[in-house]
Amino acid sequence: MKLQRTGRAVIVVALITIFGFASGCSDQTSTDKTTTKTDKIAKETDKTTAKEVKQEMQDLLKALKGYTADQRDEAIQKTKTALDDLDNRIDALETRIDNNWDQMNKAAREKARADLKSLRKQRTKVAEWYGSLKSSSAGAWEQIKKGFSDAYKDLADAWKKAEKEFDSGK
């Protein structure tokens, strides 16, 4: 049960942050500074979603701390699925940025590329720790879990930074 919740948490974090990040990207070209009722509802939903993402992330990290070396194979399988999904979401975000490239101003383009680069860099660090999770011995399990958790937190921070930058550009 704990593993299912953790896998779901990783996927939820990836999905919610990608959609929030991507929607901010498409709003970069808006020249109308007025806020419509729909925009207000969307922003309120984003705030609620951000709270949910934060809670899901905390739940994931707590659950990971509780995994034993005996549960490693199950944790690895769930983590792999979540990371594959995250890769697909990052690719989808990049495609969305590419599709909106002509409508984005220079500053938005630079931010989008820098944020994507940062996300991919953090994702690579998570992948390195994931590799360590897969090959860790029972004795090294605790240290590897901590390293993975730290890398995951850094990735989540990169998402938050990207969301803030796009939200401030709206």
N, C-alpha and C positions, 0 to 999 in steps of 0.2 A: 504494500500500500504506500509506504514512504517513498519507494522508488518511482512509482507511477506519479505521485504528486510532484516529485522532483523533476522528472522528465517533462511533465506538463508545465511546471514553472519555467523551465528553460525555454520551452516553446512559446509560452505566453509572453515572456519578456521579449523574446525576439520578434514575435508578431506585432505586439503592441508598439514597441519602440520603432520598428520599421515603418509601420503605417503612420505613426505620428511624425516621424522624421520625413517621410516621403510627402506627406500632405503639406508640410511646411515648405518643402522644396517647390511644389507647384504654386504656392502662394507668393513666391518671390517676385513675380512680375506684376502683381496687383498695384495699380496706381491709385485706386480709389481708397482713401483712408477711412471711409465710413465703415462702421461695423453693422452688419445686418443681423437680424434675429438668428438666422441660421449660423452665422459665424460665432455668435455668443454661445449658442447651444453647443457647437462643435468645440469651442474652447473649454467650456465647462466639462464636457465629456472627456477631453484630453486631460484635464486636471484630475478628474476622478480616475482615469486610466493610469496616469502617472503614479498615483497613490497605490493603485492595485499592483502595478509593476514593481514598485519598491517593496511592497509586502511579499510578493511572489519571489523576488530576488532574495530577501531575507530568509524566507522559508526554505528556498533551495540551499542556501549556504548552511543553514542550521541542519538540514537533513543530511547534507554531505558530511558534515562533522560527525554525524551519528553512524555513518557506514562503517562496517567492520571489513577486514580483509576478506572474510568469507562472502561478503555481499559484493565484492569488487566486480565480478563478471556482469552481474545485473546492472550495476551502476555504470559500467563502461558502455554497455549496450544502449541504455537510455541516453547517456551523454552523447554517444555517436549520432544517434537519431536527431537529437536536438541541435548538434553542431552542423549536421548536414542541412537541416532546415534553415539554420541561421545563414549558412553559405548561400542557399537559394534566395533568401530574403535580401541579403546584401547585393547579390547579382540583380535581383528585381529592382532594387533601389537605384542601382547604377544605370539600369536600362531606363528607368523613369526619368532620371536626371538627363540622360542622353536625349530622350525624346522631348524634353522641355528645354533643352540647351539654348535654342534660338530665342526663347522668350525670357531667358534669365539675363539679368544685367551682369556686368563683369565681376562685381563683388560677390554676387550670389554664386556665380560659376566657381570662383576661387575658393569660396567657403565650402561648396559642395565637394569639390575635388579634394580639398584638404581633409574634410571630414571623412570622406570615403577612404582616403589613404590611412588616416588614423584608425578607423574601424578595422580595416584589413590588417594593419600592424598589430592591433590588440587581438584580433582573431587568430593571428599566427601564434602569438604568445599562448593563447588558450589551447591551440592545437598542440604546441610543444608539451604543455603540461598534460594534455589528454594522452599523448604518447607515453609520457611517464606513468600515468595512471595504468595504462594497459600493460606496461612491462614491469611494474613495481613488485617488489617482494612484499610478503606480509609484514616484514620488519620495517620497511620504508613507507608503508601505506599512509601513516599519519602525516609524515612530512610531505608526501606527494599530494595528499588531499589539501593541505594548507596551501601549497604552491598553486594548485588548480583554482582554489577558491580566490586567492589573491589575483590571479590572472583574470578570472571571471569578473571580479569587482572592477578591475581596470577597464575591461570591455564595457561593462555597464556604465562606468563613468564616461567613457567615450561616447556612448549613446546619449547620455544625459547632456553632455556638452553640445553635441550636434543638435539635439532638440532645442536647447536654449538658444543657440545661435539662429536657428531657423525661426523660432518663436519671436525673437527680438527683431527679426527682419520683416515681420508681417505688417 
